[in-house]
C-alpha cells in the first residue's frame, strides 16, 4: 500500500481511499503513540483502532497500517531470524 502526502492545498487532489502521511503522522502522534501500541495486547489495539475508525472516520485508511506494522514487529520479535555472523 502506498502512502501519499497531502498538503492542505493539494488535499482535494488526493483520492479519499488512500492513506496520507499527514493523517498517519497525526494518528500516531495523537491517538496511537508508538510506546502505547507496543505495550497493549493486540486484541486491545484492534479494539482501539475500531473505536478510532468509528469516532474519527478519516483515519480508516491509516489504522490498518499501524496494525499491520505492529503485527509484523511482534512476529519478528517472536521468531527472530538467525544472525549471518554465526
C-alpha positions in Angstrom: 0.0 0.0 0.0 1.4 3.4 -0.9 1.3 6.5 1.3 0.5 9.8 -0.4 1.4 13.1 1.1 -1.4 15.5 1.0 -0.7 19.1 1.9 -3.6 21.5 2.8 -3.5 22.9 -0.7 -3.3 19.5 -2.6 -5.7 17.5 -0.4 -8.5 17.8 -3.0 -6.2 16.0 -5.5 -5.6 13.0 -3.2 -8.1 10.1 -3.6 -10.1 9.6 -0.4 -9.3 5.9 -0.3 -5.5 6.3 0.0 -3.8 6.9 3.3 -1.9 10.1 3.7 1.4 10.8 5.5 -0.2 13.8 7.3 -3.1 11.7 8.7 -0.8 8.8 9.6 1.5 11.2 11.4 -1.4 12.7 13.3 -2.8 9.3 14.2 0.5 8.0 15.7 1.2 11.4 17.4 -2.2 12.0 19.0 -4.1 8.7 19.1 -1.8 5.7 18.8 1.7 6.7 20.0 4.4 4.1 19.4 5.1 3.1 23.1 1.4 2.6 23.7 1.0 0.5 20.6 3.9 -1.7 21.7 2.7 -2.2 25.2 -1.0 -3.1 24.8 -2.2 -6.6 23.9 -3.0 -7.0 20.2 -6.8 -7.5 20.8 -6.9 -4.2 22.7 -5.0 -2.4 19.9 -7.5 -3.8 17.4 -10.4 -2.7 19.6 -8.9 0.8 19.9 -8.4 1.0 16.1 -12.1 0.1 15.6 -13.1 2.8 18.0 -10.9 5.3 16.2 -12.5 4.3 12.9 -16.0 4.8 14.3 -15.3 8.1 16.0 -12.8 9.6 13.5 -13.6 8.0 10.1 -10.8 10.0 8.4 -8.3 7.6 9.9 -9.9 4.4 8.4 -7.2 4.1 5.9 -4.4 4.6 8.3 -5.3 2.4 11.3 -4.7 -0.9 9.2 -1.2 0.3 8.5 -0.5 0.7 12.3 -2.0 -2.7 13.0 0.0 -4.4 10.2 3.2 -2.8 11.3 2.7 -3.8 14.9 1.8 -7.4 13.9 4.9 -7.6 11.8 7.1 -6.2 14.5 5.7 -8.6 17.1 6.1 -11.6 14.7 9.7 -10.7 14.1 10.4 -10.5 17.8 8.7 -13.8 18.4 10.6 -15.6 15.6 13.9 -13.8 15.2 16.0 -14.6 12.2 19.4 -16.3 12.8 22.3 -13.9 12.5 24.6 -14.2 9.5 27.6 -13.7 11.7 27.3 -17.0 13.5 
